[in-house]
Amino acid sequence: MSSMSPTATGHATDALAQDFVKFSVEAGVLRFGEFKTKAGRLSPYFFNSGLFDDGAKLGRLAEFYARRLLASGIEFDMLFGPAYKGITLAAATAVELARLGRSVPFAHNRKEAKDHGEGGQMVGAPLRGRVVIIDDVITDGASKRESVEMIRAAGAQPVSVLIALDRMERGGRDDNLSPRSAVEDLEREYGIPVLAIASLSDLLQYLRSTDDPALSAHVPRVAAYRERYGV
């Protein structure tokens, strides 16, 4: 993926984001149609990171995460993956970082504390230093808030949240939409940046520039959804 050129900006480069959207579409992870969101909205697209479901796809996904993180310029000492999807993502990213010459520890939590064996709720390396939380998306931000609190309770410092796709979507009911997205709320509440490999803006750019008429046909509905719910 030669177009993944590192940058120290706060957002993914256009090339990296476009490569990621293309990869997600080809892998069947990013789909178009009509999907009901957690908030009960009918979304014209759906991103399901659970469909990065074989070694080749997961390895390439980890490359996007690792390069995005290294390009951000954020100083970090370890990774943390919130249960459940974040566990695989943090582990895969740690493997890719090591392949790139930056081996760092990682940890994850359990949904329920274990009362036998090593016990406790945390698995992996001790939470120390500057920690990057890795997950797929932010919906309402609940699991990330829980992660931030766990990391701080252990005496470590959460320095960023790294996600695959920023939906750039406002929360709340249709008649009382929040002025900010879940990502913006999390950044505001905890004072830490949220990095995304790609965003809804990048997705729209990809659909508008593709030569595939079946994909470009989704532009009006995705654009209308962003107009209604986006920030």
N, CA, C and O of each residue as an XYZ file, in Angstrom:
924
protein
N       0.839     -1.192      0.000
C       0.000      0.000      0.000
C       0.872      1.238      0.000
O       0.990      1.932      1.009
N       1.461      1.497     -1.109
C       2.431      2.566     -1.198
C       1.836      3.933     -0.992
O       2.562      4.870     -0.658
N       0.493      4.088     -1.187
C      -0.111      5.403     -1.054
C      -0.374      5.778      0.389
O      -0.864      6.874      0.663
N      -0.056      4.888      1.318
C      -0.206      5.205      2.732
C       1.003      5.991      3.201
O       1.838      5.450      3.925
N       1.118      7.210      2.821
C       2.264      8.004      3.236
C       2.032      8.600      4.596
O       0.985      9.203      4.829
N       3.017      8.447      5.545
C       2.844      8.979      6.875
C       2.701     10.487      6.863
O       3.284     11.178      6.028
N       1.922     10.980      7.794
C       1.758     12.415      7.968
C       1.557     12.702      9.432
O       1.088     11.836     10.171
N       1.897     13.889      9.870
C       1.743     14.251     11.274
C       0.486     15.083     11.494
O       0.372     15.768     12.510
N      -0.466     15.035     10.552
C      -1.693     15.792     10.728
C      -2.631     15.071     11.664
O      -2.399     13.917     12.026
N      -3.713     15.766     12.064
C      -4.673     15.176     12.987
C      -5.675     14.278     12.312
O      -6.532     13.708     12.987
N      -5.601     14.127     10.989
C      -6.539     13.272     10.271
C      -5.778     12.469      9.229
O      -4.706     12.872      8.778
N      -6.336     11.344      8.858
C      -5.691     10.495      7.875
C      -5.487     11.253      6.567
O      -6.300     12.104      6.203
N      -4.406     10.944      5.865
C      -4.212     11.540      4.553
C      -5.326     11.058      3.635
O      -5.929     10.013      3.880
N      -5.600     11.814      2.584
C      -6.622     11.408      1.630
C      -6.312     10.032      1.062
O      -7.207      9.198      0.929
N      -5.047      9.789      0.727
C      -4.676      8.522      0.115
C      -4.930      7.358      1.063
O      -5.481      6.333      0.662
N      -4.534      7.516      2.306
C      -4.745      6.447      3.279
C      -6.230      6.187      3.475
O      -6.668      5.037      3.471
N      -7.001      7.248      3.645
C      -8.439      7.102      3.865
C      -9.119      6.459      2.664
O      -9.958      5.572      2.825
N      -8.761      6.904      1.458
C      -9.373      6.351      0.253
C      -9.005      4.881      0.067
O      -9.846      4.073     -0.327
N      -7.757      4.539      0.347
C      -7.342      3.134      0.285
C      -8.145      2.290      1.266
O      -8.545      1.168      0.956
N      -8.376      2.841      2.450
C      -9.093      2.088      3.476
C     -10.559      1.878      3.092
O     -11.093      0.781      3.256
N     -11.201      2.915      2.589
C     -12.600      2.773      2.167
C     -12.693      1.737      1.047
O     -13.574      0.878      1.071
N     -11.802      1.811      0.079
C     -11.795      0.849     -1.032
C     -11.614     -0.578     -0.518
O     -12.322     -1.496     -0.932
N     -10.662     -0.745      0.382
C     -10.414     -2.062      0.984
C     -11.657     -2.565      1.721
O     -12.014     -3.737      1.600
N     -12.308     -1.702      2.471
C     -13.484     -2.094      3.250
C     -14.646     -2.500      2.349
O     -15.371     -3.448      2.652
N     -14.820     -1.784      1.248
C     -15.869     -2.135      0.295
C     -15.565     -3.483     -0.358
O     -16.442     -4.340     -0.461
N     -14.323     -3.666     -0.797
C     -13.939     -4.912     -1.470
C     -14.015     -6.112     -0.537
O     -14.290     -7.230     -0.973
N     -13.767     -5.873      0.757
C     -13.826     -6.962      1.745
C     -15.253     -7.268      2.183
O     -15.480     -8.227      2.921
N     -16.222     -6.461      1.735
C     -17.608     -6.669      2.138
C     -17.908     -6.181      3.538
O     -18.954     -6.501      4.102
N     -16.992     -5.405      4.103
C     -17.153     -4.881      5.456
C     -18.005     -3.612      5.448
O     -18.783     -3.362      6.369
N     -17.842     -2.823      4.394
C     -18.624     -1.604      4.207
C     -19.661     -1.893      3.127
O     -19.330     -2.134      1.966
N     -20.934     -1.862      3.550
C     -22.012     -2.246      2.646
C     -23.024     -1.106      2.517
O     -23.106     -0.220      3.367
N     -23.784     -1.160      1.435
C     -24.761     -0.113      1.160
C     -26.140     -0.734      0.972
O     -26.272     -1.837      0.443
N     -27.164     -0.008      1.412
C     -28.535     -0.503      1.350
C     -29.375      0.254      2.359
O     -29.413      1.484      2.351
N     -30.042     -0.479      3.219
C     -30.807      0.143      4.294
C     -30.587     -0.663      5.575
O     -30.936     -1.841      5.646
N     -30.011     -0.020      6.575
C     -29.633     -0.694      7.804
C     -30.114      0.122      9.001
O     -29.998      1.348      9.011
N     -30.646     -0.552      9.991
C     -31.121      0.130     11.196
C     -29.981      0.286     12.188
O     -29.344     -0.700     12.558
N     -29.716      1.505     12.620
C     -28.628      1.765     13.559
C     -29.091      1.539     14.992
O     -30.275      1.330     15.257
N     -28.131      1.586     15.904
C     -28.435      1.440     17.320
C     -29.413      2.509     17.783
O     -30.208      2.280     18.694
N     -29.352      3.681     17.151
C     -30.244      4.793     17.502
C     -31.606      4.682     16.824
O     -32.470      5.538     17.013
N     -31.796      3.622     16.030
C     -33.070      3.427     15.360
C     -33.197      4.139     14.031
O     -34.281      4.166     13.448
N     -32.103      4.721     13.536
C     -32.119      5.408     12.251
C     -31.923      4.415     11.110
O     -31.299      3.369     11.290
N     -32.456      4.745      9.938
C     -32.237      3.914      8.761
C     -31.053      4.481      7.992
O     -31.166      5.496      7.305
N     -29.920      3.808      8.121
C     -28.683      4.278      7.511
C     -28.497      3.646      6.128
O     -28.790      2.464      5.946
N     -28.010      4.427      5.149
C     -27.773      3.865      3.811
C     -26.458      3.098      3.701
O     -26.132      2.574      2.636
N     -25.704      3.031      4.793
C     -24.469      2.249      4.759
C     -24.244      1.597      6.122
O     -24.790      2.036      7.134
N     -23.442      0.556      6.129
C     -23.172     -0.182      7.366
C     -21.726     -0.664      7.343
O     -21.269     -1.238      6.355
N     -21.011     -0.425      8.442
C     -19.622     -0.853      8.576
C     -19.560     -1.912      9.669
O     -19.837     -1.629     10.834
N     -19.194     -3.134      9.287
C     -19.145     -4.245     10.237
C     -17.739     -4.821     10.276
O     -17.379     -5.655      9.446
N     -16.939     -4.369     11.251
C     -15.545     -4.794     11.322
C     -15.399     -6.277     11.636
O     -14.324     -6.843     11.438
N     -16.464     -6.919     12.122
C     -16.408     -8.353     12.380
C     -16.211     -9.166     11.112
O     -15.874    -10.348     11.176
N     -16.419     -8.537      9.952
C     -16.252     -9.232      8.677
C     -14.823     -9.156      8.143
O     -14.542     -9.683      7.067
N     -13.914     -8.506      8.880
C     -12.483     -8.681      8.609
C     -12.122    -10.020      9.248
O     -11.481    -10.068     10.298
N     -12.540    -11.102      8.601
C     -12.631    -12.380      9.292
C     -11.670    -13.461      8.808
O     -11.900    -14.648      9.039
N     -10.591    -13.051      8.136
C      -9.557    -14.046      7.851
C      -8.199    -13.380      8.031
O      -8.109    -12.165      8.208
N      -7.155    -14.181      7.984
C      -5.831    -13.664      8.300
C      -5.360    -12.564      7.372
O      -4.742    -11.596      7.814
N      -5.650    -12.706      6.082
C      -5.198    -11.702      5.119
C      -5.874    -10.355      5.353
O      -5.217     -9.314      5.363
N      -7.198    -10.385      5.541
C      -7.934     -9.135      5.760
C      -7.549     -8.494      7.085
O      -7.377     -7.277      7.161
N      -7.414     -9.309      8.133
C      -7.047     -8.753      9.434
C      -5.636     -8.169      9.395
O      -5.375     -7.131     10.002
N      -4.733     -8.832      8.686
C      -3.376     -8.315      8.576
C      -3.330     -6.982      7.864
O      -2.589     -6.086      8.267
N      -4.122     -6.842      6.800
C      -4.137     -5.577      6.075
C      -4.813     -4.490      6.910
O      -4.378     -3.338      6.909
N      -5.881     -4.865      7.624
C      -6.534     -3.904      8.524
C      -5.550     -3.388      9.563
O      -5.508     -2.190      9.842
N      -4.761     -4.287     10.133
C      -3.779     -3.892     11.145
C      -2.754     -2.923     10.570
O      -2.261     -2.043     11.276
N      -2.434     -3.086      9.289
C      -1.493     -2.164      8.655
C      -2.063     -0.752      8.617
O      -1.351      0.221      8.865
N      -3.350     -0.648      8.306
C      -3.989      0.671      8.309
C      -3.950      1.295      9.704
O      -3.603      2.466      9.859
N      -4.306      0.505     10.711
C      -4.291      1.023     12.094
C      -2.887      1.481     12.487
O      -2.708      2.584     13.003
N      -1.901      0.629     12.241
C      -0.538      0.940     12.679
C       0.011      2.164     11.969
O       0.605      3.032     12.608
N      -0.175      2.249     10.674
C       0.337      3.393      9.926
C      -0.386      4.672     10.312
O       0.223      5.739     10.391
N      -1.680      4.564     10.549
C      -2.426      5.755     10.983
C      -1.902      6.263     12.322
O      -1.732      7.466     12.517
N      -1.648      5.333     13.244
C      -1.163      5.706     14.567
C       0.236      6.311     14.486
O       0.495      7.358     15.079
N       1.129      5.661     13.761
C       2.490      6.179     13.641
C       2.515      7.535     12.932
O       3.333      8.398     13.251
N       1.606      7.710     11.963
C       1.569      8.964     11.222
C       1.048     10.125     12.063
O       1.320     11.286     11.758
N       0.302      9.816     13.119
C      -0.338     10.869     13.920
C       0.657     11.698     14.723
O       0.377     12.845     15.073
N       1.822     11.115     15.014
C       2.798     11.802     15.840
C       2.519     11.716     17.328
O       3.258     12.291     18.127
N       1.470     11.011     17.716
C       1.134     10.867     19.136
C       2.141      9.936     19.820
O       2.440      8.855     19.313
N       2.649     10.359     20.950
C       3.580      9.536     21.729
C       2.782      8.521     22.550
O       1.838      8.884     23.251
N       3.170      7.244     22.456
C       2.429      6.206     23.179
C       3.381      5.102     23.622
O       4.446      4.896     23.040
N       2.962      4.396     24.676
C       3.767      3.307     25.232
C       3.126      1.936     25.063
O       3.826      0.924     25.048
N       1.779      1.892     24.934
C       1.097      0.611     24.811
C      -0.290      0.808     24.218
O      -0.765      1.931     24.052
N      -0.933     -0.333     23.899
C      -2.270     -0.339     23.308
C      -3.253     -1.008     24.245
O      -2.889     -1.875     25.041
N      -4.514     -0.589     24.138
C      -5.584     -1.208     24.930
C      -6.782     -1.452     24.021
O      -7.204     -0.562     23.283
N      -7.331     -2.679     24.079
C      -8.498     -3.022     23.273
C      -9.706     -3.320     24.139
O      -9.686     -4.287     24.901
N     -10.763     -2.514     24.046
C     -11.982     -2.789     24.817
C     -12.675     -4.064     24.321
O     -12.766     -4.294     23.115
N     -13.155     -4.880     25.241
C     -13.902     -6.079     24.852
C     -15.185     -5.653     24.124
O     -15.847     -4.709     24.557
N     -15.546     -6.330     23.030
C     -14.893     -7.514     22.507
C     -14.083     -7.211     21.236
O     -12.957     -7.689     21.096
N     -14.642     -6.428     20.322
C     -13.973     -6.223     19.033
C     -12.601     -5.581     19.187
O     -11.696     -5.862     18.402
N     -12.437     -4.726     20.186
C     -11.167     -4.054     20.385
C     -10.033     -4.995     20.746
O      -8.864     -4.662     20.550
N     -10.364     -6.167     21.271
C      -9.326     -7.131     21.663
C      -8.529     -7.574     20.436
O      -7.301     -7.491     20.417
N      -9.240     -8.044     19.420
C      -8.582     -8.490     18.188
C      -7.852     -7.342     17.504
O      -6.738     -7.517     17.010
N      -8.477     -6.171     17.474
C      -7.892     -5.027     16.781
C      -6.598     -4.568     17.449
O      -5.623     -4.259     16.764
N      -6.584     -4.523     18.776
C      -5.371     -4.105     19.488
C      -4.259     -5.129     19.308
O      -3.104     -4.761     19.099
N      -4.601     -6.413     19.387
C      -3.596     -7.466     19.217
C      -3.001     -7.431     17.811
O      -1.783     -7.503     17.644
N      -3.862     -7.321     16.807
C      -3.375     -7.294     15.426
C      -2.514     -6.061     15.170
O      -1.499     -6.145     14.478
N      -2.915     -4.916     15.725
C      -2.137     -3.691     15.536
C      -0.782     -3.805     16.218
O       0.217     -3.319     15.688
N      -0.733     -4.440     17.389
C       0.540     -4.640     18.078
C       1.480     -5.507     17.247
O       2.682     -5.247     17.199
N       0.944     -6.528     16.597
C       1.751     -7.385     15.731
C       2.321     -6.579     14.565
O       3.499     -6.707     14.231
N       1.472     -5.743     13.943
C       1.925     -4.944     12.802
C       2.940     -3.894     13.225
O       3.913     -3.655     12.509
N       2.730     -3.259     14.380
C       3.707     -2.294     14.878
C       5.064     -2.954     15.086
O       6.101     -2.373     14.766
N       5.052     -4.175     15.626
C       6.314     -4.903     15.826
C       6.978     -5.200     14.488
O       8.200     -5.120     14.365
N       6.166     -5.545     13.478
C       6.719     -5.807     12.147
C       7.375     -4.546     11.574
O       8.345     -4.624     10.820
N       6.829     -3.391     11.945
C       7.373     -2.119     11.477
C       8.518     -1.616     12.354
O       9.059     -0.536     12.120
N       8.885     -2.411     13.370
C      10.015     -2.048     14.215
C       9.650     -1.329     15.496
O      10.527     -0.780     16.165
N       8.364     -1.319     15.856
C       7.926     -0.641     17.075
C       7.121     -1.618     17.930
O       5.891     -1.603     17.892
N       7.800     -2.461     18.698
C       7.113     -3.447     19.534
C       6.663     -2.806     20.838
O       7.481     -2.290     21.599
N       5.350     -2.841     21.094
C       4.795     -2.283     22.329
C       3.857     -3.305     22.963
O       3.282     -4.134     22.258
N       3.694     -3.257     24.286
C       2.756     -4.165     24.948
C       1.308     -3.779     24.660
O       1.018     -2.664     24.225
N       0.397     -4.736     24.916
C      -1.026     -4.432     24.791
C      -1.801     -5.178     25.866
O      -1.326     -6.164     26.430
N      -2.995     -4.689     26.134
C      -3.865     -5.294     27.144
C      -5.309     -5.150     26.689
O      -5.617     -4.378     25.781
N      -6.182     -5.900     27.332
C      -7.616     -5.732     27.092
C      -8.372     -6.094     28.367
O      -7.806     -6.652     29.307
N      -9.642     -5.768     28.378
C     -10.461     -6.080     29.548
C     -11.399     -7.245     29.257
O     -11.618     -7.614     28.103
N     -11.943     -7.811     30.314
C     -13.036     -8.776     30.201
C     -14.339     -8.052     30.495
O     -14.353     -7.042     31.198
N     -15.426     -8.570     29.959
C     -16.728     -7.984     30.278
C     -17.076     -8.226     31.746
O     -17.693     -7.389     32.404
N     -16.661     -9.400     32.242
C     -16.913     -9.731     33.643
C     -15.608    -10.155     34.293
O     -14.824    -10.892     33.695
N     -15.372     -9.695     35.507
C     -14.139    -10.036     36.224
C     -14.073    -11.538     36.481
O     -15.090    -12.177     36.754
N     -12.872    -12.092     36.392
C     -12.642    -13.525     36.616
C     -12.264    -13.743     38.070
O     -11.435    -13.012     38.613
N     -12.866    -14.744     38.705
C     -12.582    -14.966     40.123
C     -11.710    -16.196     40.356
O     -11.604    -16.675     41.485
N     -11.077    -16.717     39.280
C     -10.155    -17.841     39.431
C      -8.944    -17.592     38.542
O      -8.903    -16.607     37.804
N      -7.953    -18.486     38.611
C      -6.735    -18.282     37.844
C      -6.066    -16.987     38.246
O      -5.874    -16.716     39.431
N      -5.711    -16.184     37.246
C      -5.059    -14.905     37.561
C      -6.052    -13.880     38.079
O      -5.667    -12.871     38.669
N      -7.352    -14.150     37.853
C      -8.391    -13.277     38.392
C      -8.415    -11.905     37.749
O      -7.583    -11.577     36.902
N      -9.389    -11.109     38.171
C      -9.474     -9.724     37.736
C     -10.167     -9.521     36.407
O     -10.671    -10.461     35.793
N     -10.180     -8.276     35.980
C     -10.877     -7.895     34.759
C      -9.920     -7.616     33.601
O     -10.338     -7.585     32.444
N      -8.641     -7.412     33.907
C      -7.673     -7.044     32.875
C      -6.841     -8.246     32.431
O      -6.510     -9.122     33.230
N      -6.517     -8.266     31.152
C      -5.707     -9.344     30.571
C      -4.572     -8.710     29.767
O      -4.769     -7.708     29.079
N      -3.387     -9.305     29.863
C      -2.263     -8.810     29.079
C      -1.293     -8.011     29.914
O      -1.169     -8.230     31.119
N      -0.605     -7.087     29.276
C       0.422     -6.288     29.946
C      -0.206     -5.342     30.960
O      -1.339     -4.900     30.772
N       0.522     -5.021     32.042
C       0.016     -4.041     33.009
C      -0.181     -2.687     32.333
O       0.608     -2.280     31.481
N      -1.246     -2.001     32.728
C      -1.519     -0.674     32.170
C      -0.532      0.329     32.753
O      -0.562      0.640     33.944
N       0.346      0.829     31.879
C       1.381      1.773     32.313
C       1.650      2.793     31.212
O       1.485      2.514     30.024
N       2.057      3.955     31.629
C       2.483      4.965     30.668
C       1.344      5.513     29.836
O       0.212      5.636     30.306
N       1.660      5.843     28.586
C       0.713      6.477     27.668
C       0.030      5.398     26.819
O       0.686      4.628     26.118
N      -1.301      5.365     26.901
C      -2.076      4.257     26.333
C      -2.972      4.743     25.195
O      -3.665      5.751     25.330
N      -2.954      4.022     24.077
C      -3.877      4.275     22.973
C      -4.971      3.208     22.997
O      -4.684      2.011     23.000
N      -6.204      3.649     23.013
C      -7.365      2.748     22.986
C      -7.719      2.481     21.523
O      -7.880      3.423     20.746
N      -7.841      1.216     21.143
C      -8.120      0.853     19.755
C      -9.446      0.109     19.647
O      -9.672     -0.887     20.335
N     -10.324      0.613     18.767
C     -11.627     -0.013     18.552
C     -12.061      0.229     17.115
O     -11.323      0.828     16.334
N     -13.273     -0.241     16.760
C     -13.689     -0.103     15.355
C     -14.416      1.207     15.081
O     -14.043      1.939     14.164
N     -15.443      1.512     15.859
C     -16.199      2.748     15.681
C     -16.571      3.294     17.056
O     -16.359      2.636     18.074
N     -17.125      4.497     17.073
C     -17.707      5.044     18.289
C     -19.178      5.310     18.002
O     -19.521      6.117     17.138
N     -20.037      4.620     18.737
C     -21.478      4.825     18.570
C     -21.974      5.812     19.607
O     -22.275      6.964     19.294
N     -22.057      5.344     20.856
C     -22.433      6.273     21.929
C     -21.247      6.595     22.836
O     -21.360      7.427     23.736
N     -20.111      5.939     22.600
C     -18.901      6.228     23.365
C     -18.812      5.547     24.715
O     -17.853      5.772     25.453
N     -19.799      4.710     25.061
C     -19.844      4.125     26.399
C     -18.630      3.246     26.701
O     -18.027      3.370     27.767
N     -18.268      2.360     25.769
C     -17.143      1.450     26.034
C     -15.819      2.214     26.098
O     -14.914      1.821     26.835
N     -15.702      3.303     25.331
C     -14.473      4.094     25.383
C     -14.372      4.858     26.692
O     -13.286      4.986     27.256
N     -15.501      5.367     27.179
C     -15.492      6.042     28.481
C     -15.080      5.068     29.577
O     -14.298      5.413     30.463
N     -15.611      3.848     29.511
C     -15.245      2.820     30.486
C     -13.744      2.520     30.399
O     -13.082      2.343     31.422
N     -13.218      2.464     29.189
C     -11.792      2.194     28.992
C     -10.941      3.306     29.586
O      -9.957      3.041     30.278
N     -11.321      4.560     29.314
C     -10.581      5.705     29.853
C     -10.527      5.631     31.376
O      -9.476      5.853     31.977
N     -11.664      5.318     31.995
C     -11.711      5.256     33.466
C     -10.846      4.114     33.998
O     -10.163      4.283     35.009
N     -10.863      2.955     33.336
C     -10.049      1.815     33.775
C      -8.561      2.138     33.659
O      -7.775      1.817     34.550
N      -8.189      2.771     32.565
C      -6.781      3.120     32.353
C      -6.312      4.122     33.404
O      -5.230      3.971     33.970
N      -7.109      5.122     33.657
C      -6.741      6.127     34.657
C      -6.718      5.533     36.058
O      -5.870      5.896     36.873
N      -7.654      4.615     36.345
C      -7.690      3.977     37.671
C      -6.429      3.166     37.917
O      -6.018      2.986     39.063
N      -5.806      2.669     36.835
C      -4.576      1.878     36.968
C      -3.338      2.765     37.064
O      -2.222      2.270     37.220
N      -3.540      4.066     36.970
C      -2.417      4.988     37.062
C      -1.758      5.292     35.739
O      -0.713      5.941     35.702
N      -2.357      4.829     34.641
C      -1.818      5.100     33.311
C      -2.556      6.288     32.686
O      -3.523      6.799     33.252
N      -2.086      6.715     31.516
C      -2.632      7.910     30.875
C      -3.175      7.588     29.485
O      -2.396      7.265     28.589
N      -4.495      7.667     29.281
C      -5.029      7.492     27.930
C      -4.677      8.714     27.083
O      -4.986      9.840     27.473
N      -4.041      8.510     25.939
C      -3.589      9.649     25.132
C      -4.346      9.778     23.811
O      -4.275     10.818     23.156
N      -5.068      8.730     23.418
C      -5.838      8.807     22.177
C      -6.756      7.596     22.061
O      -6.527      6.552     22.671
N      -7.801      7.771     21.259
C      -8.644      6.656     20.827
C      -8.470      6.557     19.319
O      -8.597      7.557     18.613
N      -8.181      5.365     18.823
C      -7.988      5.135     17.396
C      -9.088      4.215     16.891
O      -9.227      3.085     17.359
N      -9.876      4.708     15.924
C     -10.972      3.915     15.374
C     -10.803      3.784     13.860
O     -10.004      4.493     13.248
N     -11.560      2.875     13.275
C     -11.475      2.661     11.834
C     -12.278      3.712     11.072
O     -11.773      4.314     10.124
N     -13.535      3.934     11.485
C     -14.419      4.817     10.734
C     -15.151      5.775     11.663
O     -15.799      5.354     12.622
N     -15.043      7.054     11.374
C     -15.798      8.086     12.088
C     -17.056      8.378     11.283
O     -16.981      8.935     10.188
N     -18.214      8.002     11.823
C     -19.486      8.221     11.118
C     -19.886      9.699     11.104
O     -20.793     10.084     10.367
N     -19.221     10.525     11.909
C     -19.478     11.970     11.944
C     -20.967     12.257     12.188
O     -21.551     13.158     11.584
N     -21.556     11.471     13.083
C     -23.002     11.490     13.238
C     -23.417     12.035     14.602
O     -22.865     11.651     15.633
N     -24.392     12.929     14.588
C     -24.900     13.502     15.829
C     -25.792     12.501     16.556
O     -26.500     11.710     15.934
N     -25.744     12.553     17.887
C     -26.592     11.700     18.692
C     -27.927     12.360     18.979
O     -28.226     13.437     18.464
N     -28.729     11.701     19.810
C     -30.022     12.244     20.208
C     -31.155     11.795     19.303
O     -30.942     11.074     18.328
N     -32.367     12.233     19.641
C     -33.551     11.915     18.847
C     -33.656     12.868     17.655
O     -33.055     13.942     17.639
N     -34.423     12.451     16.678
C     -34.554     13.265     15.472
C     -35.060     14.670     15.775
O     -34.689     15.625     15.092
N     -35.909     14.803     16.800
C     -36.456     16.117     17.134
C     -35.596     16.880     18.145
O     -35.926     17.997     18.545
N     -34.489     16.255     18.548
C     -33.606     16.910     19.523
C     -32.176     16.403     19.328
O     -31.609     15.764     20.215
N     -31.605     16.689     18.170
C     -30.275     16.198     17.848
C     -29.199     16.948     18.627
O     -29.294     18.157     18.842
N     -28.182     16.211     19.043
C     -27.049     16.824     19.725
C     -26.296     17.719     18.744
O     -26.255     17.415     17.552
N     -25.705     18.806     19.211
C     -24.909     19.647     18.311
C     -23.570     19.015     17.936
O     -22.891     19.484     17.023
N     -23.195     17.950     18.643
C     -21.899     17.310     18.404
C     -22.074     15.819     18.141
O     -23.103     15.227     18.467
N     -21.051     15.232     17.546
C     -21.040     13.787     17.335
C     -20.539     13.090     18.596
O     -20.040     13.733     19.519
N     -20.678     11.762     18.622
C     -20.170     10.984     19.751
C     -18.663     11.135     19.879
O     -18.126     11.160     20.986
N     -17.979     11.237     18.737
C     -16.530     11.447     18.743
C     -16.190     12.791     19.375
O     -15.302     12.875     20.223
N     -16.891     13.833     18.965
C     -16.628     15.170     19.512
C     -16.957     15.231     21.003
O     -16.251     15.888     21.768
N     -18.021     14.553     21.413
C     -18.382     14.521     22.839
C     -17.281     13.864     23.662
O     -16.929     14.346     24.739
N     -16.733     12.750     23.145
C     -15.677     12.044     23.865
C     -14.427     12.910     23.969
O     -13.816     12.992     25.035
N     -14.047     13.551     22.878
C     -12.873     14.432     22.898
C     -13.068     15.577     23.884
O     -12.145     15.935     24.615
N     -14.247     16.140     23.904
C     -14.563     17.273     24.775
C     -14.555     16.858     26.242
O     -14.053     17.579     27.104
N     -15.122     15.682     26.509
C     -15.252     15.212     27.892
C     -13.913     14.842     28.516
O     -13.663     15.141     29.684
N     -13.045     14.184     27.731
C     -11.805     13.653     28.303
C     -10.548     14.382     27.831
O      -9.459     14.119     28.340
N     -10.681     15.277     26.884
C      -9.526     16.046     26.440
C      -8.476     15.223     25.724
O      -7.290     15.551     25.771
N      -8.902     14.149     25.055
C      -7.963     13.327     24.286
C      -8.466     13.239     22.844
O      -9.675     13.205     22.614
N      -7.555     13.202     21.874
C      -7.980     13.158     20.476
C      -8.491     11.782     20.065
O      -8.013     10.756     20.547
N      -9.463     11.781     19.174
C      -9.929     10.557     18.532
C      -9.410     10.564     17.104
O      -9.719     11.470     16.330
N      -8.626      9.561     16.758
C      -8.090      9.411     15.404
C      -8.948      8.407     14.648
O      -9.392      7.408     15.214
N      -9.177      8.675     13.374
C      -9.918      7.738     12.531
C      -9.137      7.486     11.256
O      -8.561      8.408     10.677
N      -9.120      6.237     10.823
C      -8.467      5.932      9.556
C      -9.218      6.631      8.424
O      -8.601      7.160      7.500
N     -10.543      6.633      8.499
C     -11.366      7.308      7.499
C     -12.638      7.815      8.164
O     -12.983      7.407      9.273
N     -13.325      8.711      7.467
C     -14.555      9.304      7.995
C     -15.658      9.215      6.951
O     -15.434      8.759      5.830
N     -16.846      9.654      7.332
C     -17.952      9.690      6.389
C     -17.633     10.597      5.197
O     -18.043     10.307      4.073
N     -16.912     11.681      5.434
C     -16.493     12.558      4.331
C     -15.634     11.799      3.323
O     -15.787     11.958      2.112
N     -14.725     10.969      3.847
C     -13.869     10.167      2.975
C     -14.679      9.139      2.196
O     -14.402      8.870      1.027
N     -15.687      8.565      2.861
C     -16.566      7.601      2.206
C     -17.306      8.257      1.041
O     -17.390      7.690     -0.049
N     -17.839      9.447      1.279
C     -18.543     10.162      0.213
C     -17.598     10.516     -0.940
O     -17.970     10.427     -2.110
N     -16.383     10.914     -0.597
C     -15.398     11.233     -1.637
C     -15.119     10.007     -2.497
O     -15.005     10.111     -3.718
N     -15.011      8.853     -1.862
C     -14.763      7.614     -2.592
C     -15.923      7.294     -3.535
O     -15.705      6.948     -4.696
N     -17.151      7.409     -3.036
C     -18.320      7.108     -3.858
C     -18.429      8.065     -5.043
O     -18.853      7.669     -6.129
N     -18.050      9.311     -4.833
C     -18.145     10.302     -5.907
C     -17.055     10.137     -6.964
O     -17.216     10.574     -8.103
N     -15.953      9.508     -6.584
C     -14.827      9.382     -7.520
C     -14.716      8.005     -8.156
O     -13.906      7.812     -9.063
N     -15.510      7.045     -7.701
C     -15.396      5.688     -8.226
C     -15.917      5.590     -9.653
O     -16.796      6.353    -10.053
N     -15.376      4.655    -10.414
C     -15.833      4.379    -11.776
C     -16.953      3.334    -11.793
O     -17.499      3.013    -12.848
N     -17.284      2.814    -10.616
C     -18.304      1.769    -10.517
C     -19.684      2.428    -10.352
O     -19.969      3.000     -9.300
N     -20.537      2.353    -11.378
C     -21.842      3.012    -11.284
C     -22.732      2.451    -10.175
O     -23.573      3.168     -9.632
N     -22.549      1.173     -9.838
C     -23.351      0.585     -8.763
C     -23.019      1.231     -7.427
O     -23.890      1.365     -6.567
N     -21.762      1.633     -7.247
C     -21.360      2.310     -6.011
C     -21.729      3.791     -6.045
O     -22.250      4.322     -5.065
N     -21.465      4.449     -7.151
C     -21.755      5.886     -7.227
C     -23.248      6.164     -7.102
O     -23.643      7.277     -6.753
N     -24.074      5.170     -7.381
C     -25.521      5.341     -7.258
C     -25.951      5.587     -5.815
O     -27.054      6.073     -5.565
N     -25.077      5.249     -4.865
C     -25.424      5.433     -3.451
C     -25.129      6.849     -2.947
O     -25.487      7.183     -1.818
N     -24.490      7.675     -3.756
C     -24.113      9.026     -3.316
C     -25.299      9.834     -2.799
O     -25.198     10.395     -1.707
N     -26.430      9.927     -3.529
C     -27.528     10.775     -3.047
C     -28.036     10.397     -1.659
O     -28.288     11.275     -0.833
N     -28.187      9.098     -1.394
C     -28.729      8.678     -0.103
C     -27.723      8.878      1.024
O     -28.097      9.287      2.123
N     -26.452      8.594      0.759
C     -25.431      8.794      1.791
C     -25.274     10.291      2.083
O     -25.143     10.693      3.239
N     -25.289     11.107      1.032
C     -25.172     12.555      1.209
C     -26.371     13.114      1.972
O     -26.212     13.987      2.826
N     -27.559     12.619      1.670
C     -28.760     13.080      2.363
C     -28.732     12.682      3.835
O     -29.163     13.444      4.701
N     -28.220     11.483      4.111
C     -28.114     11.023      5.496
C     -27.140     11.906      6.264
O     -27.396     12.278      7.409
N     -26.032     12.236      5.633
C     -25.061     13.116      6.289
C     -25.660     14.497      6.525
O     -25.458     15.098      7.580
N     -26.387     14.987      5.552
C     -27.011     16.305      5.676
C     -27.975     16.343      6.860
O     -28.089     17.353      7.555
N     -28.658     15.237      7.073
C     -29.655     15.184      8.147
C     -29.040     14.966      9.518
O     -29.448     15.597     10.493
N     -28.053     14.068      9.596
C     -27.532     13.664     10.900
C     -26.072     14.060     11.153
O     -25.594     13.964     12.284
N     -25.374     14.497     10.127
C     -23.940     14.709     10.267
C     -23.560     16.010     10.948
O     -24.373     16.922     11.103
N     -22.283     16.066     11.354
C     -21.720     17.284     11.936
C     -20.873     17.981     10.886
O     -20.298     19.035     11.157
